[in-house]
Amino acid sequence: MDNPFARFDIDHLSPTSMLQFRNDPALGIIYLIYGIREAGSPAMHRGQALDQVIGEVLAESGTTSCEGAVNLATEKYDALIAKTEETYSKAAIRKEREIVVKCMTHCHSVIADWKSPLSYQHPIRLMLTDIEVPVIGFIDLHYPSEVRELKSSARPRWDIVEDHAFQVVAYAMAIRQETGEWPKAVVDYITPQGMKSYRVVERNRWVQEVVDTAGQIRELLASCESREALCSKVRPDFSRWIWRYRPNAKQFALKHFIDGNG
């Protein structure tokens, strides 16, 4: 059977690349085939700092004090800002740093009671039927009977964001493939108001979404012989909200794709 992934030099998928396709196939092509990425932001570095510190706190069995965790988080945030080649406004940097402090202050008491995970940033490799390449990624927190994905947010979350459900269920599928047992799939939202944790309850729905998305990507790639053919076949839908946060991808799409909607 012809391998359309090899034709486009794709050796793996990831939940992130699959989500680009799910949100808009044009966005998926830009991300996966052309490798276009967006610039970083203070908000992105806020999430990275919080994620890393929570992993470290849990590795130490919650013995790190709240003050110590806050200091670690701000130090990591400052280091990430200093290391980036991007230029951010001082106001944006200061705003996100304040959010880091609030998030860690309010969430520390919750994570201090958690047990140490089996691993932090646990690598996964998921094979799907009739898909020639693996889906690879990293689970934030891998426990014996659950996988947990950490997401920071400047505002409260009252339910799981669909993209996050897709991502964490893909991880759960990989663990089930490894062990034969389904783990619980949980998303933890770290916010300035505290932590909210939600378990995915419609697991079968999201398993089907993962399978279908991979199949749709393969079908699209199989229908085209070149990058140019892919761009001529797909029409970006610029009316979708996601394009507002993808300026580099949108600029590329306007140049290389046929006229989009919106």
C-alpha positions as a Markdown table, in Angstrom:
| # | Residue | x | y | z |
|---|---|---|---|---|
| 1 | Met | 0.0 | 0.0 | 0.0 |
| 2 | Asp | 1.3 | 3.4 | -0.9 |
| 3 | Asn | 2.5 | 5.5 | 2.0 |
| 4 | Pro | 1.4 | 9.1 | 1.5 |
| 5 | Phe | 3.2 | 10.2 | 4.6 |
| 6 | Ala | 6.5 | 9.2 | 3.2 |
| 7 | Arg | 5.7 | 11.2 | 0.0 |
| 8 | Phe | 5.6 | 14.4 | 2.1 |
| 9 | Asp | 8.6 | 13.4 | 4.4 |
| 10 | Ile | 6.3 | 13.0 | 7.4 |
| 11 | Asp | 7.7 | 10.4 | 9.9 |
| 12 | His | 5.1 | 11.0 | 12.7 |
| 13 | Leu | 2.0 | 12.9 | 13.7 |
| 14 | Ser | 1.4 | 14.5 | 17.1 |
| 15 | Pro | -1.7 | 15.6 | 18.9 |
| 16 | Thr | -0.7 | 19.2 | 18.1 |
| 17 | Ser | -0.3 | 18.7 | 14.3 |
| 18 | Met | -3.5 | 16.6 | 14.2 |
| 19 | Leu | -5.4 | 19.4 | 16.0 |
| 20 | Gln | -4.2 | 21.9 | 13.3 |
| 21 | Phe | -5.8 | 19.7 | 10.7 |
| 22 | Arg | -9.0 | 19.3 | 12.8 |
| 23 | Asn | -9.4 | 23.0 | 13.2 |
| 24 | Asp | -8.7 | 23.7 | 9.5 |
| 25 | Pro | -7.0 | 21.4 | 7.0 |
| 26 | Ala | -5.1 | 24.4 | 5.5 |
| 27 | Leu | -3.6 | 25.1 | 8.9 |
| 28 | Gly | -2.6 | 21.5 | 9.2 |
| 29 | Ile | -0.8 | 21.6 | 5.9 |
| 30 | Ile | 1.0 | 24.8 | 6.9 |
| 31 | Tyr | 2.1 | 23.3 | 10.2 |
| 32 | Leu | 2.9 | 19.7 | 9.2 |
| 33 | Ile | 4.1 | 20.1 | 5.6 |
| 34 | Tyr | 5.7 | 23.5 | 5.6 |
| 35 | Gly | 6.8 | 23.7 | 9.2 |
| 36 | Ile | 5.4 | 27.2 | 9.8 |
| 37 | Arg | 5.3 | 28.1 | 13.5 |
| 38 | Glu | 4.1 | 31.1 | 15.4 |
| 39 | Ala | 6.2 | 33.4 | 17.5 |
| 40 | Gly | 6.2 | 32.8 | 21.3 |
| 41 | Ser | 4.5 | 35.1 | 23.8 |
| 42 | Pro | 4.7 | 35.9 | 27.5 |
| 43 | Ala | 1.6 | 33.8 | 28.0 |
| 44 | Met | 3.3 | 30.8 | 26.4 |
| 45 | His | 6.3 | 31.2 | 28.7 |
| 46 | Arg | 3.9 | 31.6 | 31.7 |
| 47 | Gly | 2.5 | 28.2 | 30.9 |
| 48 | Gln | 5.9 | 26.6 | 30.4 |
| 49 | Ala | 7.2 | 27.9 | 33.8 |
| 50 | Leu | 4.1 | 26.7 | 35.7 |
| 51 | Asp | 4.2 | 23.3 | 34.0 |
| 52 | Gln | 7.9 | 22.7 | 34.8 |
| 53 | Val | 7.6 | 23.8 | 38.4 |
| 54 | Ile | 4.6 | 21.6 | 39.1 |
| 55 | Gly | 6.5 | 18.7 | 37.7 |
| 56 | Glu | 9.4 | 19.5 | 40.0 |
| 57 | Val | 7.2 | 20.0 | 43.1 |
| 58 | Leu | 5.6 | 16.6 | 42.5 |
| 59 | Ala | 8.9 | 14.9 | 41.9 |
| 60 | Glu | 9.8 | 16.1 | 45.4 |
| 61 | Ser | 6.6 | 14.7 | 46.9 |
| 62 | Gly | 5.1 | 18.1 | 47.5 |
| 63 | Thr | 7.8 | 19.1 | 50.1 |
| 64 | Thr | 8.4 | 22.4 | 48.3 |
| 65 | Ser | 6.8 | 25.3 | 50.2 |
| 66 | Cys | 4.3 | 27.7 | 48.5 |
| 67 | Glu | 6.9 | 30.5 | 48.7 |
| 68 | Gly | 9.5 | 28.2 | 47.3 |
| 69 | Ala | 7.3 | 27.1 | 44.4 |
| 70 | Val | 6.4 | 30.7 | 43.6 |
| 71 | Asn | 10.0 | 31.7 | 43.5 |
| 72 | Leu | 10.9 | 28.8 | 41.3 |
| 73 | Ala | 8.1 | 29.6 | 38.9 |
| 74 | Thr | 9.0 | 33.3 | 38.6 |
| 75 | Glu | 12.7 | 32.4 | 38.2 |
| 76 | Lys | 11.8 | 30.0 | 35.4 |
| 77 | Tyr | 9.5 | 32.5 | 33.8 |
| 78 | Asp | 12.2 | 35.2 | 33.9 |
| 79 | Ala | 14.8 | 32.8 | 32.4 |
| 80 | Leu | 12.5 | 31.9 | 29.5 |
| 81 | Ile | 11.8 | 35.6 | 28.8 |
| 82 | Ala | 15.5 | 36.4 | 28.9 |
| 83 | Lys | 16.4 | 33.5 | 26.6 |
| 84 | Thr | 13.8 | 34.2 | 23.9 |
| 85 | Glu | 14.8 | 36.0 | 20.7 |
| 86 | Glu | 11.3 | 37.6 | 20.5 |
| 87 | Thr | 10.7 | 41.2 | 21.7 |
| 88 | Tyr | 7.7 | 41.6 | 24.0 |
| 89 | Ser | 6.2 | 44.7 | 25.6 |
| 90 | Lys | 7.3 | 45.3 | 29.2 |
| 91 | Ala | 3.6 | 45.5 | 30.2 |
| 92 | Ala | 2.8 | 42.1 | 28.7 |
| 93 | Ile | 5.9 | 40.5 | 30.5 |
| 94 | Arg | 4.9 | 42.1 | 33.8 |
| 95 | Lys | 1.2 | 41.0 | 33.4 |
| 96 | Glu | 2.1 | 37.4 | 32.8 |
| 97 | Arg | 4.6 | 37.4 | 35.6 |
| 98 | Glu | 1.9 | 38.5 | 38.0 |
| 99 | Ile | -0.3 | 35.7 | 36.7 |
| 100 | Val | 2.5 | 33.2 | 37.3 |
| 101 | Val | 2.6 | 34.3 | 41.0 |
| 102 | Lys | -1.2 | 34.1 | 41.4 |
| 103 | Cys | -1.5 | 30.8 | 39.7 |
| 104 | Met | 1.2 | 29.1 | 41.8 |
| 105 | Thr | 0.0 | 30.7 | 45.0 |
| 106 | His | -3.5 | 29.5 | 44.6 |
| 107 | Cys | -2.7 | 26.1 | 43.1 |
| 108 | His | 0.2 | 25.0 | 45.4 |
| 109 | Ser | -2.1 | 23.7 | 48.2 |
| 110 | Val | -3.8 | 21.4 | 45.7 |
| 111 | Ile | -0.7 | 19.9 | 44.1 |
| 112 | Ala | 1.0 | 19.6 | 47.4 |
| 113 | Asp | -1.5 | 16.8 | 48.3 |
| 114 | Trp | -0.9 | 14.9 | 45.0 |
| 115 | Lys | 1.3 | 11.9 | 44.9 |
| 116 | Ser | 4.5 | 11.8 | 42.8 |
| 117 | Pro | 3.7 | 10.7 | 39.2 |
| 118 | Leu | 5.3 | 7.7 | 37.6 |
| 119 | Ser | 6.9 | 10.2 | 35.2 |
| 120 | Tyr | 6.7 | 13.8 | 34.1 |
| 121 | Gln | 6.7 | 14.5 | 30.3 |
| 122 | His | 6.3 | 10.8 | 29.7 |
| 123 | Pro | 6.9 | 10.0 | 26.0 |
| 124 | Ile | 4.1 | 8.2 | 24.1 |
| 125 | Arg | 3.9 | 6.4 | 20.8 |
| 126 | Leu | 0.5 | 5.5 | 19.5 |
| 127 | Met | -0.1 | 3.4 | 16.4 |
| 128 | Leu | -3.4 | 3.6 | 14.6 |
| 129 | Thr | -4.8 | 1.1 | 12.1 |
| 130 | Asp | -3.9 | 1.9 | 8.5 |
| 131 | Ile | -1.8 | 4.9 | 9.5 |
| 132 | Glu | 1.8 | 4.3 | 8.6 |
| 133 | Val | 3.4 | 6.7 | 11.1 |
| 134 | Pro | 3.1 | 6.9 | 14.9 |
| 135 | Val | 1.4 | 9.6 | 16.9 |
| 136 | Ile | 4.0 | 10.8 | 19.4 |
| 137 | Gly | 3.9 | 13.2 | 22.2 |
| 138 | Phe | 4.6 | 13.7 | 25.9 |
| 139 | Ile | 2.2 | 13.3 | 28.8 |
| 140 | Asp | 2.6 | 16.0 | 31.5 |
| 141 | Leu | 1.8 | 13.7 | 34.4 |
| 142 | His | 1.6 | 9.9 | 34.1 |
| 143 | Tyr | 0.1 | 8.1 | 37.0 |
| 144 | Pro | -0.6 | 4.3 | 37.4 |
| 145 | Ser | -4.3 | 4.8 | 36.5 |
| 146 | Glu | -4.5 | 8.2 | 34.9 |
| 147 | Val | -2.9 | 10.7 | 32.6 |
| 148 | Arg | -3.1 | 14.4 | 33.4 |
| 149 | Glu | -2.5 | 17.3 | 31.1 |
| 150 | Leu | -1.6 | 20.7 | 32.7 |
| 151 | Lys | -3.0 | 23.8 | 31.1 |
| 152 | Ser | -2.5 | 27.4 | 32.4 |
| 153 | Ser | -5.2 | 29.9 | 31.8 |
| 154 | Ala | -5.6 | 33.6 | 32.7 |
| 155 | Arg | -9.3 | 33.0 | 33.3 |
| 156 | Pro | -11.4 | 30.3 | 34.9 |
| 157 | Arg | -12.4 | 27.3 | 32.9 |
| 158 | Trp | -15.8 | 25.7 | 33.5 |
| 159 | Asp | -15.3 | 22.7 | 31.3 |
| 160 | Ile | -12.7 | 20.9 | 29.2 |
| 161 | Val | -11.7 | 22.7 | 26.0 |
| 162 | Glu | -12.3 | 20.4 | 23.0 |
| 163 | Asp | -8.7 | 20.6 | 21.8 |
| 164 | His | -7.5 | 19.6 | 25.3 |
| 165 | Ala | -9.9 | 16.6 | 25.4 |
| 166 | Phe | -8.6 | 15.4 | 22.0 |
| 167 | Gln | -5.0 | 15.7 | 23.2 |
| 168 | Val | -5.3 | 14.0 | 26.6 |
| 169 | Val | -7.4 | 11.1 | 25.1 |
| 170 | Ala | -4.7 | 10.5 | 22.5 |
| 171 | Tyr | -2.3 | 10.1 | 25.4 |
| 172 | Ala | -4.7 | 7.7 | 27.2 |
| 173 | Met | -5.0 | 5.7 | 24.0 |
| 174 | Ala | -1.2 | 5.3 | 23.9 |
| 175 | Ile | -1.1 | 4.1 | 27.5 |
| 176 | Arg | -3.9 | 1.7 | 26.8 |
| 177 | Gln | -1.9 | 0.3 | 23.9 |
| 178 | Glu | 1.1 | -0.1 | 26.1 |
| 179 | Thr | -0.6 | -1.6 | 29.1 |
| 180 | Gly | -3.9 | -3.0 | 28.0 |
| 181 | Glu | -5.8 | -0.8 | 30.5 |
| 182 | Trp | -7.6 | 2.5 | 30.0 |
| 183 | Pro | -6.3 | 5.2 | 32.3 |
| 184 | Lys | -8.5 | 8.1 | 33.3 |
| 185 | Ala | -7.9 | 11.2 | 31.2 |
| 186 | Val | -7.8 | 14.5 | 33.2 |
| 187 | Val | -7.1 | 18.1 | 32.3 |
| 188 | Asp | -6.0 | 20.4 | 35.1 |
| 189 | Tyr | -6.5 | 24.1 | 34.5 |
| 190 | Ile | -4.1 | 26.3 | 36.5 |
| 191 | Thr | -5.7 | 29.8 | 36.8 |
| 192 | Pro | -5.1 | 32.9 | 39.0 |
| 193 | Gln | -8.3 | 31.8 | 40.9 |
| 194 | Gly | -7.1 | 28.3 | 41.6 |
| 195 | Met | -7.0 | 24.9 | 39.9 |
| 196 | Lys | -9.9 | 23.2 | 38.2 |
| 197 | Ser | -9.6 | 19.6 | 37.2 |
| 198 | Tyr | -11.9 | 17.8 | 34.7 |
| 199 | Arg | -12.0 | 14.2 | 33.7 |
| 200 | Val | -13.0 | 13.4 | 30.1 |
| 201 | Val | -16.3 | 11.5 | 30.3 |
| 202 | Glu | -17.0 | 11.1 | 26.6 |
| 203 | Arg | -13.9 | 9.0 | 26.0 |
| 204 | Asn | -15.3 | 7.0 | 23.1 |
| 205 | Arg | -16.3 | 10.2 | 21.3 |
| 206 | Trp | -12.8 | 11.5 | 21.5 |
| 207 | Val | -11.2 | 8.2 | 20.6 |
| 208 | Gln | -13.2 | 8.3 | 17.4 |
| 209 | Glu | -12.1 | 11.9 | 16.8 |
| 210 | Val | -8.5 | 10.9 | 17.1 |
| 211 | Val | -9.0 | 8.0 | 14.7 |
| 212 | Asp | -11.0 | 9.9 | 12.2 |
| 213 | Thr | -8.6 | 12.9 | 12.2 |
| 214 | Ala | -5.6 | 10.7 | 11.4 |
| 215 | Gly | -7.6 | 9.0 | 8.7 |
| 216 | Gln | -8.7 | 12.3 | 7.2 |
| 217 | Ile | -5.1 | 13.5 | 7.1 |
| 218 | Arg | -4.0 | 10.3 | 5.4 |
| 219 | Glu | -6.8 | 10.6 | 2.8 |
| 220 | Leu | -5.9 | 14.2 | 2.0 |
| 221 | Leu | -2.2 | 13.4 | 1.6 |
| 222 | Ala | -3.0 | 10.3 | -0.5 |
| 223 | Ser | -5.1 | 12.5 | -2.9 |
| 224 | Cys | -2.2 | 14.7 | -3.8 |
| 225 | Glu | 1.3 | 14.2 | -5.4 |
| 226 | Ser | 2.9 | 17.5 | -4.3 |
| 227 | Arg | 2.7 | 20.4 | -1.8 |
| 228 | Glu | 1.3 | 22.6 | -4.5 |
| 229 | Ala | -1.5 | 20.2 | -5.2 |
| 230 | Leu | -2.4 | 20.2 | -1.5 |
| 231 | Cys | -2.5 | 24.0 | -1.4 |
| 232 | Ser | -4.8 | 24.1 | -4.5 |
| 233 | Lys | -7.1 | 21.4 | -3.1 |
| 234 | Val | -7.8 | 23.1 | 0.3 |
| 235 | Arg | -9.4 | 26.4 | 1.0 |
| 236 | Pro | -8.6 | 28.1 | 4.3 |
| 237 | Asp | -11.6 | 29.3 | 6.3 |
| 238 | Phe | -10.4 | 32.6 | 7.7 |
| 239 | Ser | -13.7 | 33.2 | 9.5 |
| 240 | Arg | -12.7 | 30.6 | 12.0 |
| 241 | Trp | -11.4 | 32.0 | 15.3 |
| 242 | Ile | -8.2 | 30.1 | 15.3 |
| 243 | Trp | -6.7 | 32.1 | 12.5 |
| 244 | Arg | -6.8 | 35.2 | 14.7 |
| 245 | Tyr | -4.0 | 33.6 | 16.7 |
| 246 | Arg | -2.0 | 32.3 | 13.8 |
| 247 | Pro | -0.6 | 35.4 | 12.0 |
| 248 | Asn | 2.4 | 33.6 | 10.5 |
| 249 | Ala | 0.2 | 30.8 | 9.2 |
| 250 | Lys | -2.4 | 33.3 | 7.8 |
| 251 | Gln | 0.2 | 35.3 | 6.0 |
| 252 | Phe | 1.5 | 32.1 | 4.4 |
| 253 | Ala | -2.0 | 30.9 | 3.5 |
| 254 | Leu | -2.9 | 34.2 | 1.8 |
| 255 | Lys | 0.2 | 33.8 | -0.4 |
| 256 | His | 0.1 | 30.1 | -1.2 |
| 257 | Phe | -3.5 | 28.9 | -1.1 |
| 258 | Ile | -6.4 | 29.8 | -3.3 |
| 259 | Asp | -8.7 | 32.5 | -1.9 |
| 260 | Gly | -10.1 | 31.5 | 1.5 |
| 261 | Asn | -13.5 | 32.0 | 3.1 |
| 262 | Gly | -13.9 | 35.0 | 5.3 |
